[in-house]
Amino acid sequence: MRSRTAAALLALVAAAVAACGHRPGLISPDYEYEEDLTLSLDGSATLVVNASIPALVALRGLPLDTDLRTRADLLKTRVRDLYTSPYSQVVRVGTWMRYGRRFVGVRLRVPDIRALSKAAPFAWSSYELRADDDQVEYRQTLKPAAAPSGVIGGGLKGDEIVAFRLHLPARIRWHNSRDLRTNAPRDPSRGNILTWEQTLSDRLADKPIAWSEDRKPGVMDVRMDRQSILYRTLWLFGLAFLAAVAAIAGLIWMAIRRGPSDPASSSPPR
C-alpha cells in the first residue's frame, strides 16, 4: 500500500513538472529575459542567456524573426551567429515555447568578463572586476535597452521580469541586490548566488535596477573574498587529513615505545 502511494505521488510530481514547460515555475521563476553568470576570480566565466525572441528584439535589438513559424534549426543558427565573438564562445543553443512565445537558451564560455561588453549582445553592460586589499569587487553597470522607452511588442505586456543572476566563487561580504516586491535586501541563495530583478517596462524605461554603494545608478555591485570557497574547503580538508595522520602516527609511536609488559619472574620450587 505504501509503495503504491509513493509511486502515485511521484507520478503527480512528474506530471506537474512536465506541465510547467522547459523552465518550470514551481522550481524557479519564469523570466522573460535572464542572464545567469557563473564567475571565476580570474575573470573567466560561464554565461547562460534565457530569453524570449520578442524580449531579445526589444532589449537588445537583435535582428530576429518573432514569427512562430520560423524553423527552430534556422533560429538556433541565427542566434549562434549573433552571440559568437572573440569575447564569447557559444557552447549550446536551445529553443522552447512558453506563453505562446518562442524562447531561446544560449550557453557561452567567456574568457574575460571585463571584455564582454565588446560583444554586441552584451554591449548594454560594462563589467568591472578588481581586487581591493583582501577583497574583490565585481560591478556590472546597465545602459539603456535597444528599444525606445515604452515600446513593447510580440505579445509582451511590460510586467514580465528581467533578471540577472550571479554565481560567485567566494564568500560574499557586501552586495546591493534587493527584493523586487518589497525592496528589502535580498539574501544570497545557497550562500553565494545573487539575483537582481526588474520589470520589462522599467528596463525599457532605463530605470536603475540597483544603486551602487557610491550612489551610481544601474550598478549591480558585490564584494567578496579574494580566496575561493573551493580553495578554502580543500585547504581545510588537507589540514584535517594531516591532523588525522599525525594523531594515528602518534598513537602508533606511543604503542611501540611502551612495548609489551615484562612477564612476571618465577622460580622453580625447592
DRENPA-122278 format. One record per residue: residue in one letter; chain; x, y, z of N, C-alpha, C in turn. Coordinates in nm, 3 decimals, decimal comma. Last residue first. Layout:
BEGIN
   r   c       n.X       n.Y       n.Z      ca.X      ca.Y      ca.Z       c.X       c.Y       c.Z
   A   A         X         Y         Z         X         Y         Z         X         Y         Z
...
END
This chain:
BEGIN
   r   c       n.X       n.Y       n.Z      ca.X      ca.Y      ca.Z       c.X       c.Y       c.Z
   R   A     6,164    -2,555     4,540     6,280    -2,620     4,603     6,238    -2,745     4,674
   P   A     6,030    -2,458     4,221     6,013    -2,497     4,362     6,135    -2,572     4,413
   P   A     6,179    -2,197     4,027     6,134    -2,338     4,044     6,120    -2,372     4,191
   S   A     6,029    -1,873     4,005     6,143    -1,957     4,044     6,095    -2,101     4,064
   S   A     5,942    -1,621     3,768     5,900    -1,732     3,857     6,022    -1,819     3,886
   S   A     5,847    -1,290     3,683     5,951    -1,395     3,700     5,900    -1,503     3,795
   A   A     5,599    -1,184     3,452     5,638    -1,200     3,593     5,738    -1,315     3,608
   P   A     5,707    -1,029     3,146     5,631    -1,132     3,219     5,684    -1,146     3,362
   D   A     5,685    -0,679     3,076     5,770    -0,795     3,109     5,689    -0,900     3,184
   S   A     5,457    -0,560     2,819     5,498    -0,564     2,960     5,580    -0,690     2,986
   P   A     5,568    -0,444     2,500     5,491    -0,539     2,583     5,543    -0,539     2,725
   G   A     5,597    -0,078     2,443     5,634    -0,219     2,428     5,550    -0,310     2,516
   R   A     5,614     0,202     2,434     5,578     0,136     2,560     5,619    -0,011     2,555
   R   A     5,680     0,253     2,169     5,772     0,293     2,277     5,742     0,221     2,407
   I   A     5,455     0,159     2,028     5,586     0,096     2,007     5,680     0,128     2,122
   A   A     5,255     0,333     2,123     5,241     0,189     2,145     5,374     0,117     2,129
   M   A     5,353     0,580     2,039     5,337     0,555     2,183     5,326     0,406     2,211
   W   A     5,340     0,543     1,760     5,469     0,566     1,825     5,461     0,538     1,974
   I   A     5,061     0,518     1,722     5,150     0,405     1,688     5,285     0,420     1,758
   L   A     4,978     0,775     1,801     4,932     0,658     1,875     5,021     0,537     1,849
   G   A     5,107     0,931     1,606     5,140     0,947     1,747     5,098     0,828     1,831
   A   A     4,979     0,846     1,373     5,122     0,821     1,388     5,164     0,833     1,534
   I   A     4,722     0,944     1,429     4,742     0,800     1,417     4,890     0,765     1,435
   A   A     4,778     1,221     1,430     4,724     1,157     1,550     4,745     1,006     1,546
   A   A     4,867     1,261     1,169     4,959     1,287     1,280     4,910     1,219     1,408
   V   A     4,632     1,203     1,027     4,752     1,119     1,007     4,849     1,136     1,123
   A   A     4,470     1,414     1,120     4,432     1,274     1,147     4,551     1,181     1,132
   A   A     4,610     1,634     1,022     4,593     1,619     1,167     4,557     1,475     1,204
   L   A     4,587     1,589     0,748     4,719     1,585     0,810     4,709     1,567     0,961
   F   A     4,307     1,624     0,724     4,369     1,496     0,689     4,506     1,482     0,754
   A   A     4,277     1,891     0,798     4,211     1,787     0,878     4,274     1,650     0,851
   L   A     4,424     2,013     0,592     4,468     2,027     0,730     4,407     1,918     0,819
   G   A     4,264     1,939     0,371     4,402     1,895     0,379     4,456     1,904     0,521
   F   A     4,027     2,073     0,433     4,026     1,927     0,424     4,168     1,872     0,436
   L   A     4,116     2,334     0,416     4,071     2,283     0,545     4,068     2,131     0,546
   W   A     4,179     2,339     0,140     4,282     2,367     0,238     4,244     2,313     0,376
   L   A     3,928     2,291     0,026     4,036     2,194     0,005     4,148     2,214     0,107
   T   A     3,797     2,525     0,114     3,748     2,393     0,154     3,857     2,287     0,139
   R   A     3,944     2,726    -0,012     3,940     2,722     0,134     3,896     2,584     0,182
   Y   A     3,889     2,663    -0,280     4,027     2,661    -0,231     4,029     2,650    -0,079
   L   A     3,609     2,699    -0,285     3,667     2,568    -0,313     3,809     2,557    -0,259
   I   A     3,587     2,973    -0,235     3,530     2,878    -0,140     3,590     2,740    -0,160
   S   A     3,882     3,168    -0,304     3,762     3,097    -0,344     3,716     3,001    -0,235
   Q   A     3,981     3,478    -0,178     4,008     3,334    -0,178     3,879     3,260    -0,208
   R   A     3,895     3,730    -0,156     3,990     3,703    -0,265     4,021     3,555    -0,277
   D   A     3,541     3,771    -0,091     3,677     3,737    -0,051     3,765     3,712    -0,173
   M   A     3,353     4,040    -0,247     3,371     3,905    -0,198     3,516     3,884    -0,156
   R   A     3,095     4,268    -0,330     3,232     4,245    -0,285     3,241     4,108    -0,221
   V   A     2,896     4,401    -0,593     2,918     4,298    -0,491     3,067     4,293    -0,458
   D   A     2,637     4,558    -0,777     2,765     4,572    -0,708     2,778     4,466    -0,600
   M   A     2,499     4,686    -1,052     2,491     4,566    -0,969     2,629     4,546    -0,908
   V   A     2,387     5,004    -1,121     2,507     4,924    -1,096     2,473     4,807    -1,004
   G   A     2,201     5,207    -1,164     2,211     5,098    -1,259     2,329     5,006    -1,240
   P   A     2,373     5,500    -1,035     2,253     5,423    -1,072     2,285     5,311    -1,170
   K   A     2,584     5,535    -0,755     2,575     5,538    -0,900     2,458     5,450    -0,943
   R   A     2,639     5,541    -0,480     2,518     5,604    -0,533     2,520     5,623    -0,683
   D   A     2,840     5,386    -0,383     2,872     5,527    -0,401     2,763     5,601    -0,480
   E   A     2,719     5,138    -0,397     2,747     5,195    -0,265     2,781     5,343    -0,273
   S   A     2,473     5,160    -0,663     2,598     5,116    -0,603     2,618     5,183    -0,468
   W   A     2,143     5,058    -0,704     2,232     5,171    -0,682     2,358     5,119    -0,613
   A   A     1,954     4,891    -0,966     2,015     4,898    -0,833     2,099     5,025    -0,826
   I   A     1,828     4,945    -1,197     1,799     4,815    -1,138     1,855     4,808    -0,996
   P   A     1,689     5,255    -1,288     1,801     5,183    -1,226     1,756     5,051    -1,165
   K   A     1,513     5,254    -1,600     1,512     5,283    -1,457     1,622     5,200    -1,389
   D   A     1,474     5,240    -1,877     1,608     5,265    -1,823     1,604     5,312    -1,678
   A   A     1,245     5,151    -1,985     1,247     5,292    -1,948     1,380     5,334    -1,886
   L   A     1,302     4,884    -2,003     1,291     4,959    -2,128     1,293     5,111    -2,102
   R   A     1,288     4,824    -1,731     1,416     4,809    -1,802     1,415     4,888    -1,932
   D   A     1,019     4,869    -1,679     1,119     4,953    -1,612     1,255     4,943    -1,681
   S   A     0,904     4,668    -1,841     0,875     4,809    -1,870     0,976     4,901    -1,803
   L   A     1,002     4,436    -1,715     1,043     4,467    -1,851     1,018     4,615    -1,884
   T   A     1,110     4,478    -1,375     1,007     4,454    -1,476     1,058     4,497    -1,613
   Q   A     1,392     4,310    -1,234     1,329     4,435    -1,276     1,219     4,401    -1,376
   E   A     1,640     4,175    -1,008     1,521     4,164    -1,091     1,462     4,302    -1,120
   W   A     1,932     4,000    -0,927     1,872     4,133    -0,943     1,756     4,119    -1,041
   T   A     2,067     3,762    -0,710     1,975     3,789    -0,821     1,925     3,932    -0,814
   L   A     2,344     3,553    -0,616     2,269     3,677    -0,605     2,182     3,696    -0,728
   I   A     2,483     3,296    -0,434     2,411     3,329    -0,558     2,325     3,451    -0,534
   N   A     2,600     3,183    -0,206     2,682     3,266    -0,293     2,617     3,296    -0,428
   G   A     2,406     3,053    -0,033     2,529     3,110     0,018     2,602     3,205    -0,073
   R   A     2,169     2,984    -0,152     2,270     2,879    -0,134     2,406     2,939    -0,100
   S   A     2,122     3,323    -0,235     2,070     3,186    -0,240     2,187     3,088    -0,230
   P   A     2,158     3,609    -0,021     2,209     3,521    -0,127     2,146     3,383    -0,119
   D   A     1,873     3,813     0,055     1,980     3,724     0,100     2,029     3,638    -0,017
   R   A     1,807     4,143    -0,037     1,782     4,002    -0,068     1,902     3,918    -0,021
   P   A     1,664     4,421     0,128     1,785     4,348     0,086     1,755     4,199     0,070
   A   A     1,341     4,517    -0,006     1,428     4,483     0,107     1,552     4,411     0,055
   N   A     1,151     4,560    -0,195     1,270     4,648    -0,198     1,360     4,627    -0,077
   T   A     0,940     4,390    -0,232     0,946     4,463    -0,105     1,057     4,568    -0,101
   R   A     0,971     4,293    -0,498     0,840     4,329    -0,446     0,848     4,419    -0,323
   L   A     1,243     4,243    -0,545     1,167     4,324    -0,641     1,036     4,375    -0,581
   D   A     1,496     4,273    -0,303     1,376     4,203    -0,345     1,290     4,294    -0,432
   R   A     1,829     4,352    -0,412     1,712     4,377    -0,332     1,592     4,302    -0,389
   S   A     2,184     4,367    -0,399     2,065     4,300    -0,452     1,948     4,321    -0,356
   N   A     2,429     4,469    -0,328     2,315     4,562    -0,332     2,193     4,500    -0,399
   H   A     2,666     4,331    -0,087     2,601     4,337    -0,219     2,482     4,432    -0,212
   W   A     2,954     4,194     0,077     2,855     4,302     0,064     2,794     4,294    -0,076
   R   A     3,081     3,947     0,090     3,098     4,040     0,201     2,993     4,152     0,200
   I   A     3,056     3,611     0,007     3,009     3,746    -0,022     3,020     3,831     0,104
   R   A     3,318     3,385    -0,064     3,219     3,433     0,034     3,186     3,579     0,008
   A   A     3,343     3,297    -0,416     3,396     3,323    -0,282     3,286     3,378    -0,192
   P   A     3,235     3,278    -0,668     3,323     3,170    -0,624     3,371     3,184    -0,480
   L   A     2,885     3,334    -0,746     3,017     3,383    -0,707     3,103     3,272    -0,648
   H   A     2,653     3,384    -0,988     2,709     3,278    -0,904     2,854     3,317    -0,874
   L   A     2,387     3,592    -1,049     2,532     3,589    -1,038     2,574     3,481    -0,940
   R   A     2,136     3,695    -1,274     2,175     3,606    -1,165     2,327     3,589    -1,168
   F   A     1,904     3,919    -1,360     2,048     3,898    -1,372     2,090     3,818    -1,250
   A   A     1,592     3,948    -1,536     1,673     3,909    -1,420     1,819     3,893    -1,459
   V   A     1,272     4,078    -1,592     1,409     4,070    -1,643     1,500     4,043    -1,523
   I   A     0,936     3,977    -1,611     1,054     4,003    -1,528     1,183     3,982    -1,606
   E   A     0,643     4,152    -1,734     0,735     4,038    -1,732     0,864     4,076    -1,661
   D   A     0,490     4,372    -1,769     0,507     4,327    -1,630     0,593     4,201    -1,620
   G   A     0,474     4,409    -2,039     0,558     4,501    -1,963     0,578     4,461    -1,819
   K   A     0,354     4,241    -2,222     0,271     4,340    -2,155     0,352     4,443    -2,078
   L   A     0,412     4,093    -2,546     0,459     4,132    -2,413     0,371     4,242    -2,355
   G   A     0,349     4,037    -2,808     0,268     3,976    -2,704     0,312     4,009    -2,563
   G   A     0,523     4,190    -2,962     0,539     4,045    -2,958     0,461     3,978    -2,849
   G   A     0,631     4,488    -2,780     0,556     4,414    -2,881     0,572     4,267    -2,862
   I   A     0,681     4,807    -2,657     0,667     4,667    -2,620     0,581     4,599    -2,725
   V   A     0,825     5,098    -2,581     0,797     5,016    -2,698     0,798     4,868    -2,658
   G   A     0,907     5,248    -2,361     0,766     5,217    -2,375     0,732     5,131    -2,494
   S   A     1,184     5,396    -2,514     1,108     5,379    -2,391     0,960     5,353    -2,422
   P   A     1,311     5,205    -2,794     1,273     5,331    -2,728     1,185     5,304    -2,608
   A   A     1,529     4,920    -2,751     1,403     4,978    -2,796     1,378     5,112    -2,727
   A   A     1,768     4,856    -2,613     1,772     4,894    -2,754     1,646     4,966    -2,798
   A   A     1,821     5,004    -2,284     1,787     4,896    -2,376     1,782     4,948    -2,519
   P   A     2,098     5,184    -2,132     1,961     5,173    -2,185     1,944     5,054    -2,279
   K   A     2,322     4,984    -1,922     2,291     5,102    -2,003     2,151     5,085    -2,062
   L   A     2,438     4,868    -1,608     2,345     4,854    -1,720     2,322     4,988    -1,789
   T   A     2,735     4,744    -1,482     2,655     4,865    -1,498     2,571     4,853    -1,624
   Q   A     2,860     4,538    -1,247     2,800     4,536    -1,381     2,706     4,655    -1,390
   R   A     3,143     4,464    -1,054     3,039     4,561    -1,088     2,991     4,538    -1,230
   Y   A     3,307     4,315    -0,786     3,250     4,296    -0,919     3,139     4,398    -0,939
   E   A     3,602     4,315    -0,593     3,475     4,380    -0,622     3,435     4,352    -0,767
   V   A     3,760     4,128    -0,344     3,745     4,150    -0,488     3,607     4,210    -0,512
   Q   A     3,978     4,189    -0,058     3,852     4,157    -0,122     3,858     4,182    -0,272
   D   A     4,195     4,285     0,074     4,169     4,142     0,089     4,038     4,100     0,024
   D   A     4,250     4,536    -0,157     4,301     4,479    -0,031     4,272     4,329    -0,026
   D   A     4,073     4,469    -0,420     4,084     4,583    -0,328     4,120     4,527    -0,190
   A   A     4,063     4,383    -0,764     4,100     4,349    -0,627     4,116     4,476    -0,545
   R   A     3,788     4,391    -0,993     3,916     4,442    -0,944     3,935     4,403    -0,798
   L   A     3,598     4,402    -1,264     3,642     4,303    -1,165     3,779     4,346    -1,118
   E   A     3,322     4,521    -1,449     3,445     4,550    -1,376     3,472     4,439    -1,276
   Y   A     3,150     4,581    -1,747     3,185     4,485    -1,643     3,319     4,522    -1,581
   S   A     2,860     4,728    -1,886     3,004     4,734    -1,865     3,035     4,650    -1,743
   S   A     2,601     4,654    -2,122     2,661     4,644    -1,989     2,809     4,676    -1,995
   W   A     2,520     4,651    -2,378     2,444     4,739    -2,289     2,497     4,733    -2,145
   A   A     2,659     4,462    -2,517     2,713     4,598    -2,519     2,636     4,694    -2,429
   F   A     2,594     4,205    -2,555     2,619     4,246    -2,417     2,675     4,388    -2,408
   P   A     2,570     4,155    -2,827     2,454     4,129    -2,742     2,470     4,175    -2,598
   A   A     2,844     4,235    -2,919     2,724     4,316    -2,943     2,605     4,283    -2,851
   A   A     3,123     4,239    -2,712     3,034     4,153    -2,789     2,898     4,224    -2,799
   K   A     3,234     4,414    -2,538     3,273     4,430    -2,679     3,193     4,337    -2,770
   S   A     3,165     4,332    -2,287     3,085     4,440    -2,344     3,121     4,468    -2,490
   L   A     3,362     4,151    -2,210     3,239     4,100    -2,269     3,155     4,210    -2,334
   A   A     3,594     4,206    -2,079     3,591     4,240    -2,222     3,458     4,204    -2,287
   R   A     3,562     4,111    -1,826     3,588     4,254    -1,839     3,583     4,300    -1,984
   I   A     3,549     3,836    -1,843     3,424     3,910    -1,827     3,443     4,059    -1,850
   D   A     3,714     3,640    -2,057     3,739     3,751    -1,966     3,614     3,837    -1,958
   P   A     3,603     3,413    -2,189     3,742     3,411    -2,142     3,772     3,519    -2,039
   V   A     3,305     3,252    -2,151     3,360     3,388    -2,157     3,503     3,386    -2,105
   R   A     3,085     3,046    -2,318     3,209     3,046    -2,240     3,275     3,183    -2,261
   L   A     2,727     3,020    -2,302     2,850     3,075    -2,356     2,966     3,056    -2,260
   R   A     2,416     2,912    -2,409     2,522     2,889    -2,310     2,655     2,931    -2,372
   V   A     2,098     3,026    -2,456     2,232     3,029    -2,513     2,333     3,012    -2,399
   G   A     1,771     2,953    -2,537     1,870     2,948    -2,431     2,008     2,936    -2,493
   V   A     1,469     3,113    -2,641     1,597     3,050    -2,671     1,684     3,052    -2,546
   F   A     1,117     3,089    -2,706     1,230     3,123    -2,618     1,355     3,053    -2,670
   R   A     0,824     3,212    -2,850     0,943     3,129    -2,869     1,055     3,181    -2,779
   R   A     0,505     3,219    -2,691     0,623     3,286    -2,745     0,738     3,188    -2,754
   G   A     0,293     3,112    -2,553     0,271     3,149    -2,691     0,387     3,225    -2,754
   Y   A     0,401     3,043    -2,307     0,307     3,155    -2,314     0,286     3,204    -2,457
   R   A     0,676     2,897    -2,468     0,610     2,927    -2,341     0,522     3,050    -2,358
   M   A     0,895     2,667    -2,630     0,777     2,754    -2,636     0,722     2,774    -2,495
   W   A     1,251     2,664    -2,702     1,128     2,606    -2,650     1,017     2,710    -2,660
   T   A     1,595     2,584    -2,780     1,473     2,663    -2,803     1,353     2,589    -2,748
   G   A     1,953     2,630    -2,738     1,828     2,553    -2,732     1,710     2,644    -2,756
   V   A     2,294     2,604    -2,797     2,174     2,685    -2,819     2,053     2,593    -2,815
   R   A     2,624     2,603    -2,654     2,500     2,533    -2,688     2,388     2,634    -2,706
   V   A     2,852     2,762    -2,660     2,865     2,620    -2,631     2,741     2,544    -2,678
   V   A     3,005     3,035    -2,810     2,878     2,967    -2,787     2,904     2,817    -2,769
   Q   A     3,229     3,254    -2,660     3,216     3,136    -2,746     3,089     3,060    -2,710
   S   A     3,313     3,583    -2,659     3,215     3,488    -2,607     3,199     3,374    -2,706
   Y   A     3,496     3,738    -2,785     3,481     3,761    -2,641     3,380     3,665    -2,577
   P   A     3,489     3,704    -3,056     3,616     3,674    -2,987     3,605     3,681    -2,835
   S   A     3,158     3,553    -3,084     3,251     3,664    -3,098     3,385     3,623    -3,037
   T   A     2,821     3,462    -3,120     2,959     3,421    -3,134     3,048     3,542    -3,159
   Y   A     2,565     3,559    -3,126     2,632     3,556    -2,996     2,779     3,513    -3,005
   L   A     2,484     3,537    -3,392     2,478     3,668    -3,326     2,559     3,671    -3,197
   D   A     2,511     3,262    -3,445     2,593     3,359    -3,518     2,598     3,494    -3,447
   R   A     2,313     3,160    -3,272     2,453     3,123    -3,254     2,546     3,223    -3,323
   V   A     2,085     3,266    -3,394     2,122     3,309    -3,258     2,268     3,277    -3,231
   R   A     2,089     3,125    -3,638     2,095     3,271    -3,637     2,140     3,323    -3,500
   T   A     2,061     2,863    -3,549     2,181     2,901    -3,624     2,198     3,052    -3,622
   K   A     1,808     2,878    -3,432     1,925     2,847    -3,349     2,054     2,885    -3,419
   L   A     1,649     2,931    -3,659     1,655     3,027    -3,550     1,779     3,003    -3,464
   L   A     1,683     2,698    -3,807     1,730     2,825    -3,863     1,744     2,930    -3,754
   D   A     1,564     2,515    -3,632     1,705     2,499    -3,664     1,764     2,627    -3,725
   A   A     1,296     2,604    -3,620     1,380     2,609    -3,499     1,528     2,599    -3,534
   R   A     1,152     2,821    -3,862     1,207     2,690    -3,829     1,306     2,700    -3,714
   T   A     0,884     3,033    -3,786     1,026     3,023    -3,820     1,081     2,888    -3,774
   R   A     0,635     3,060    -3,690     0,651     2,961    -3,797     0,797     2,948    -3,841
   L   A     0,630     3,267    -3,517     0,639     3,133    -3,459     0,659     3,025    -3,565
   D   A     0,815     3,555    -3,573     0,713     3,465    -3,631     0,734     3,324    -3,577
   T   A     1,020     3,717    -3,501     0,931     3,673    -3,394     0,821     3,580    -3,444
   D   A     1,346     3,704    -3,610     1,208     3,697    -3,655     1,122     3,641    -3,542
   L   A     1,601     3,935    -3,511     1,542     3,801    -3,507     1,395     3,809    -3,546
   P   A     1,840     4,126    -3,460     1,757     4,107    -3,580     1,704     3,964    -3,589
   L   A     1,824     4,267    -3,136     1,877     4,162    -3,222     1,784     4,140    -3,341
   G   A     1,781     4,459    -2,939     1,775     4,500    -3,078     1,829     4,396    -3,174
   R   A     1,765     4,401    -2,673     1,897     4,401    -2,733     1,898     4,440    -2,880
   L   A     1,495     4,439    -2,600     1,602     4,476    -2,508     1,736     4,493    -2,578
   A   A     1,340     4,360    -2,828     1,314     4,486    -2,758     1,434     4,532    -2,675
   V   A     1,454     4,114    -2,905     1,437     4,222    -3,003     1,423     4,357    -2,932
   L   A     1,440     3,970    -2,670     1,571     3,994    -2,731     1,564     4,107    -2,833
   A   A     1,163     3,960    -2,639     1,244     4,031    -2,541     1,382     4,063    -2,595
   P   A     1,081     3,803    -2,860     1,039     3,942    -2,850     1,122     4,023    -2,750
   I   A     1,215     3,556    -2,782     1,258     3,630    -2,900     1,209     3,775    -2,896
   S   A     1,293     3,528    -2,432     1,201     3,515    -2,544     1,255     3,596    -2,662
   A   A     1,586     3,373    -2,287     1,503     3,488    -2,319     1,406     3,454    -2,431
   N   A     1,873     3,309    -2,113     1,742     3,251    -2,144     1,646     3,366    -2,168
   V   A     2,212     3,271    -2,124     2,106     3,367    -2,152     1,980     3,289    -2,190
   V   A     2,481     3,200    -1,922     2,364     3,141    -1,987     2,259     3,252    -2,003
   L   A     2,829     3,190    -1,903     2,710     3,275    -1,905     2,599     3,204    -1,982
   T   A     3,118     3,149    -1,715     3,018     3,081    -1,797     2,889     3,162    -1,788
   A   A     3,441     3,312    -1,713     3,303     3,291    -1,669     3,229     3,201    -1,765
   S   A     3,737     3,474    -1,586     3,670     3,385    -1,679     3,531     3,352    -1,624
   G   A     3,840     3,613    -1,369     3,766     3,687    -1,470     3,700     3,600    -1,575
   D   A     3,950     3,478    -1,161     4,044     3,525    -1,263     3,974     3,601    -1,376
   L   A     3,734     3,393    -1,011     3,811     3,506    -0,960     3,912     3,560    -1,062
   S   A     3,445     3,332    -1,219     3,566     3,288    -1,151     3,648     3,410    -1,111
   L   A     3,087     3,319    -1,226     3,211     3,394    -1,236     3,325     3,325    -1,161
   T   A     2,813     3,265    -1,410     2,896     3,196    -1,311     3,038     3,248    -1,326
   L   A     2,512     3,426    -1,477     2,658     3,433    -1,489     2,726     3,358    -1,375
   D   A     2,243     3,450    -1,661     2,288     3,369    -1,547     2,439     3,353    -1,560
   E   A     2,002     3,666    -1,758     2,144     3,639    -1,774     2,191     3,570    -1,646
   E   A     1,680     3,655    -1,897     1,765     3,621    -1,783     1,909     3,602    -1,829
   Y   A     1,356     3,756    -1,968     1,497     3,768    -2,008     1,581     3,742    -1,884
   E   A     1,137     3,657    -1,844     1,128     3,685    -1,987     1,267     3,702    -2,047
   Y   A     1,134     3,391    -1,608     1,186     3,520    -1,651     1,168     3,536    -1,802
   D   A     0,968     3,230    -1,373     0,968     3,239    -1,518     1,011     3,378    -1,558
   P   A     1,156     3,100    -1,093     1,066     3,198    -1,156     1,076     3,193    -1,308
   S   A     1,170     2,742    -1,037     1,234     2,872    -1,046     1,140     2,969    -1,114
   I   A     0,981     2,540    -0,980     1,119     2,526    -0,936     1,190     2,661    -0,937
   L   A     0,740     2,610    -1,079     0,741     2,551    -0,946     0,882     2,544    -0,891
   G   A     0,791     2,695    -1,335     0,775     2,798    -1,234     0,772     2,743    -1,093
   P   A     1,029     2,523    -1,532     0,908     2,521    -1,452     0,905     2,626    -1,345
   R   A     1,127     2,559    -1,827     1,178     2,613    -1,701     1,061     2,625    -1,605
   H   A     0,971     2,411    -2,012     1,118     2,398    -2,009     1,177     2,446    -1,878
   G   A     0,660     2,311    -1,846     0,743     2,350    -1,959     0,891     2,339    -1,931
   C   A     0,474     2,225    -1,664     0,524     2,361    -1,647     0,622     2,402    -1,757
   A   A     0,419     1,962    -1,701     0,320     2,058    -1,746     0,369     2,201    -1,740
   A   A     0,632     1,837    -1,578     0,623     1,832    -1,724     0,526     1,935    -1,776
   V   A     0,567     1,885    -1,309     0,689     1,941    -1,366     0,682     1,945    -1,517
   A   A     0,329     1,735    -1,289     0,327     1,879    -1,264     0,448     1,947    -1,324
   A   A     0,421     1,477    -1,342     0,324     1,538    -1,433     0,321     1,689    -1,415
   A   A     0,591     1,437    -1,123     0,646     1,434    -1,258     0,553     1,501    -1,357
   V   A     0,402     1,447    -0,915     0,510     1,546    -0,921     0,568     1,554    -1,062
   L   A     0,247     1,221    -0,979     0,186     1,354    -0,977     0,291     1,464    -0,987
   A   A     0,437     1,018    -0,952     0,375     1,040    -1,082     0,311     1,178    -1,089
   L   A     0,491     1,033    -0,679     0,598     1,061    -0,775     0,542     1,090    -0,913
   L   A     0,240     0,954    -0,581     0,291     1,089    -0,553     0,401     1,128    -0,651
   A   A     0,233     0,688    -0,673     0,132     0,784    -0,720     0,178     0,927    -0,697
   A   A     0,444     0,576    -0,531     0,450     0,580    -0,677     0,352     0,681    -0,733
   A   A     0,346     0,599    -0,270     0,468     0,671    -0,308     0,478     0,683    -0,459
   T   A     0,125     0,423    -0,288     0,104     0,565    -0,257     0,225     0,649    -0,298
   R   A     0,252     0,181    -0,338     0,160     0,234    -0,438     0,136     0,382    -0,415
   S   A     0,399     0,151    -0,101     0,472     0,163    -0,227     0,382     0,221    -0,336
   R   A     0,192     0,125     0,085     0,281     0,241     0,093     0,355     0,262    -0,038
   M   A     0,083    -0,120     0,000     0,000     0,000     0,000     0,087     0,125     0,000
END
